[in-house]
Structures are given as C-alpha cells and as structure tokens.
Amino acid sequence: MATWDVVIVGGGLAGLRAALALRGLRVAVLSRVHPLRSHSVAAQGGINAALKNMPQAADDSVERHTYDTIKGSDFLADQIAAATLCEQAPRTIYEMEHWGTPFSRLDNGRIAQRPFGGTDVPRTCYAADRTGHHLLQTLYAQVRKHNITVFEEFVVLRLVQADGRVHGVVGIDLAAGSIVEFAARSVLFATGGYGRVFRNSTNALINTGSGIAIAYRAGVPIKDLEFVQFHPTTLFGTNILITEGARGEGGHLKNAAGDRFMSEYAPKLMELAPRDIVARAITTEISEARGFQGGYVQLDLRHLGHDRIHERLPGIWEIARDFARIDACETALPVLPGQHYSMGGIDVDVEGHSAISGFFACGECACVSVHGANRLGGNSLLETLVFGRLTGEAMSRFLAGCGQGVDHAAIASAKAQIIDQIDHLARGTLNAAGIRDRMRDVLSDNVGVFRDQESLISARDHLRQLAYDALRVKTDSSTLRFNGGLITALELPMMIDLAMIICEGALGRTESRGSHFRTDHISRNDKTWLKHTIATVGADGPQLQYRDVDLSKYEPEERIY
Ligand SMILES: Cc1cc2nc3c(=O)[nH]c(=O)nc-3n(C[C@H](O)[C@H](O)[C@H](O)COP(=O)(O)OP(=O)(O)OC[C@H]3O[C@@H](n4cnc5c(N)ncnc54)[C@H](O)[C@@H]3O)c2cc1C
C-alpha cells in the first residue's frame, strides 16, 4: 500500500489552500463530492480585509479589524489568533486576486468593499454576491495547474491513530463501491461545518459535521461547540441564505407594522449589528407577535432600485424569484433566522496542530479560536484561506522532521471495524433518516437562538435515547456504490455525538455570551466564563473541561452597537 505524505480530507477553500502550500509533497485531497460542490461555493457576501479602498474606510487598519473581530466574538476569541487572522488578510486578498479571482471593482480600479455586520467601516471584498463561487474556482484552477491528486466522491469514516500518532484514514469510494484505506504520515481535516444537525440550516446537505465527529471519536478534543451561529436572514420556507451583503447594500428589516425594529436593539449599527444580536431581535419580534402570519419579518430591498439590486445582488434576486416567486425589486423578502455556521470545532492552534501528532485541522471544522462566541460575516472565508495556508506550511515543517513509518495493522483494524459496522446494519430494525430527523427537531426546538436549563435537559434526555436507537438502525441495501441510505446510517451516530456535545456545552455554560443566550442566565459572566469549553469522549457522553481565553491584547468590555 502506498504511503502518502499528506492526506487532506476536504476539497473546500480550506483544504485546497492547504494543498497548495504542500505542493511538491505526496498529497492526496479526498472529498465526498467534487471539490467545486463543497459548501464554500455557496458563500455570497464577501471576505474581510482592511484594504482601506473606500473613502469611508480611510482610517481602517489591521488593529481595528482585530478589535472588531474580538468585540464581535463577545471576547471569547483568542486574541493573538484573531490578530493573526486580520494581519494576514490583505496579502490573502491580493494572492487570490493575482491567481484570478474577479473581485468587484471601483471606478478607479481598486477592489470594492461593502459594509458588513459588527463594524462601521466598509471592509468586505466581494465578487457580486457569488464570492465563494469565484474563490473556489480560483483555487481549484491552481490545484489542477499543480497536478495535485484529488479523489472525489470518497467518504471518510475513520481517522486511524495509534500511540498518539496519526497513520491515515479509511472510508468508502462511492463510485467503485469499495472500502479504501489511505496510509499517511500526516492527515489534515478541512471538512467544513455541521449545519445539518439542525432542522433549519443554510448549509449544504453534505454538511453533516462527520469530520469533527470522526476526530472526536479518535480522541481529539473538540472546542466551544455550544456556540452555533444562526444567520438572521434566511428565506422563509426554505432557509436559503439571504446574504448580510443585502443589508450591507442598505436593505431594511421591518416587522408587520412596517417598523425598522432594529432601532430598539442596536440603535447605532441597526441592521448591521452582529448576527447574534440581529437573530435574537428577529426571533423576539416574531415570538412577541410583531412578525407576519406564519412567523417571519421582511427584508426590504426595494428602495435600492433595480440597477443596484441587479449589479450587487444578482444571486439574491434570482433566489427570491426561483424559491419565493418574488421580484425583490417590487416586493420585500420574507426572512427568519436559521442555523448557519459552526464557531466551535476541532481544537487546534494557529498552525492547525491538534492533540494528536500528525493530525491537523483548518477551516470551519476547526476552532482556532478566532470567532469566539460569535463570528463576524466575512471572517470565515478569510479564516479558510489564512489558516489553510498557515496549516499547510506547518505540516510541511512537521513532515521534514518526522521519519517514522505508518502502522498498517492499525489501518487494517479500522477497516475491519467499518466492515463490522456495515454487517451490523443489515441486522437492525429502525429507520436511520427518521431518527436523524428527530434529532434535528430536538436540537432546533431546544438548543436554538434562546436556551434554558429545562429545554437543554429535555434535549439531552431525548438525545441519549436517540443515541441508543442509532445503534439499532437498518439499511435496506448494503451495497457500497452511491448508497445514500447507508452513508446516512453510518453518519447518524456521529451527528448525534455532535448534537450531544452542543447540548452539554450549552447546559454547562450558565451565562449568555455571543450566540449562546440562556434566558435563565441572561448576563455575560466574565468572572467565571472567559473560558473555552473542551469536550472529549467520556463514559456516558461528552466530558467537559475548560481552558482560559487568551486576553493578551484587549480588556473585555460591554458590547454596545
Ligand atoms: C450559504 C452560505 C453562505 C456563506 N457566505 C459567507 C460569506 O459571504 N463570507 C464568509 O466569510 N463566510 C460565508 N459562509 C461561511 C463559509 O462559506 C464557510 O465557513 C467556508 O466556506 C467553509 O470552508 P471549508 O473549506 O472549511 O469547508 P467546506 O467548503 O464546507 O468544504 C468541506 C469539504 O470537506 C469534504 N468532506 C466533509 N466531510 C467529509 C468526509 N467525511 N469525507 C470526505 N470528505 C468530506 C466535503 O466534500 C468538502 O469538500 C457562508 C456559508 C454558507 C453556508
């Protein structure tokens, strides 16, 4: 069996950027879909960097970007890590531009920047409202140019580790219909978010979070999973994202009385307050009967005019037409919050190192942590590229100093475990998709924008039962070729793991901070809770420990917008 220097699981922005930093080594990129179908492709609004290209941003700076990020995080971000993200931002934009990303431009030829949430300077670079699409195309072209090997339609199910070191991965090659192992001296997970553990999510259907759960089961600590971002504006009925760029371009949020209700919640930044604040405001308007029948508010773009909507927000106009049969130039859009982003993830440092030697993570599946308790819009695309590169470079240094071979017996044993698991499914009785849907309901109904002890305990009890049921699911067919039902059954216990970690973390954290809002503990408690939650596998579900936040740059202060 060939041994790879690096196996990268994930063909989104983070995985591809890391691959480019590792060119010259024996690198394999594995992805469950064609790389260009990774969720990164769906990113709309833009990517942040203090380029100072707009007249209103003349006094913007890396320092200010860093401060906005830390304040936006409700002071849970590690401050040196956030500073690294923001320092690396300008060169990252120019690198992508030189590789060919068609950023939207000003008349003077400079890259245009739009206002986004959590800051009062326009700092978000964009390519109309299809930024992720263009960035991913750009990186994929570079990956092809450098002949980096990509295995697509390959679902990874196990991370092989023994003696505190990584040895490879095992999964299913969907097209060949076989179980395949990859022996590797180092492994990088860039597997994206877990949005689909919730019922209402903007995420692609492939975003099951299995990468995070595979790492957890292999003994890697998971950080801050209770911090789940709910995006304020998803299309009523489908939860398709309506980018923050729509508010950045000047869109207004209105309740059923026609009031711009954000004046009650964030009088200064209004619609451009950070996402946690806007999502809570909308949820409050709806629950206090100031929303529209059915449970939504309106995002009004009409005053922007036909030309601006079609130039800056063409994708949003099309989404409104295709999925709500609305002309956004004529009618306000019905919107409500939906799960959008995973602030927490695999516990790593700024170079992607995890607790297991040779195992690294970057992108949305990782938690560095730069977003803390709430991510600012436009900082996640940035994170994938900055930490994709830094992690790739760190892996290259790691490999230069690592001479050991891989443990083939450990790989064979992981493969045997998957075969056993599939055999076991042939003898089950319960329906996997049904249990998965119940898990989504439990999480969405009890661990959403607002939480309290009673709902969290009820969710935990339900999830324990569902974890038990998940061991008894059956598959109608055990063929390995493109068998979606089998993959659902194999991933179900992993999704429940993540749901349990989110729920336990939320139950443990008796305060409100960023996206985590406890109606029974409504204040932020800096005395006790300037801490990251670290989850590992315990005897009876996740076991939690806490670690201090790095506060070396700024003193925490009250978050007023
Ligand atoms: C609709 C939407 C719009 C967004 N807009 C913005 C925006 O404007 N600005 C911004 O900053 N952020 C935005 N975000 C967030 C941002 O796009 C993501 O956080 C980021 O693109 C994630 O990139 P990634 O490379 O970490 O993961 P992804 O792009 O999600 O890629 C994950 C990869 O891992 C692979 N994979 C996963 N599990 C497995 C497995 N078990 N086996 C094999 N392969 C696997 C997948 O096939 C995929 O290739 C948006 C997110 C969404 C959902």
The ligand as an ORCA input file, in Angstrom:
! r2SCAN-3c Opt
* xyz 0 1
  C     -24.859     29.792      2.252
  C     -23.574     30.232      2.916
  C     -23.038     31.477      2.627
  C     -21.855     31.901      3.247
  N     -21.351     33.144      2.957
  C     -20.191     33.548      3.532
  C     -19.620     34.810      3.209
  O     -20.129     35.564      2.389
  N     -18.474     35.169      3.844
  C     -17.847     34.357      4.745
  O     -16.806     34.739      5.278
  N     -18.359     33.139      5.045
  C     -19.506     32.715      4.451
  N     -20.020     31.481      4.761
  C     -19.215     30.557      5.569
  C     -18.087     29.963      4.711
  O     -18.518     29.832      3.389
  C     -17.659     28.596      5.224
  O     -17.383     28.652      6.599
  C     -16.384     28.119      4.497
  O     -16.526     28.236      3.103
  C     -16.059     26.691      4.883
  O     -14.991     26.249      4.090
  P     -14.252     24.875      4.421
  O     -13.217     24.720      3.376
  O     -13.854     24.870      5.842
  O     -15.385     23.765      4.263
  P     -16.379     23.379      3.017
  O     -16.319     24.357      1.918
  O     -17.673     23.112      3.664
  O     -15.713     22.056      2.492
  C     -15.747     20.849      3.225
  C     -15.135     19.760      2.376
  O     -14.994     18.579      3.153
  C     -15.474     17.463      2.440
  N     -15.924     16.481      3.445
  C     -16.647     16.714      4.556
  N     -16.811     15.582      5.258
  C     -16.183     14.609      4.571
  C     -15.995     13.215      4.776
  N     -16.463     12.586      5.856
  N     -15.304     12.519      3.838
  C     -14.804     13.141      2.739
  N     -14.947     14.470      2.505
  C     -15.616     15.184      3.410
  C     -16.546     18.000      1.550
  O     -16.741     17.166      0.435
  C     -15.956     19.364      1.161
  O     -15.090     19.216      0.059
  C     -21.198     31.047      4.159
  C     -21.733     29.789      4.438
  C     -22.918     29.395      3.850
  C     -23.500     28.065      4.237
*
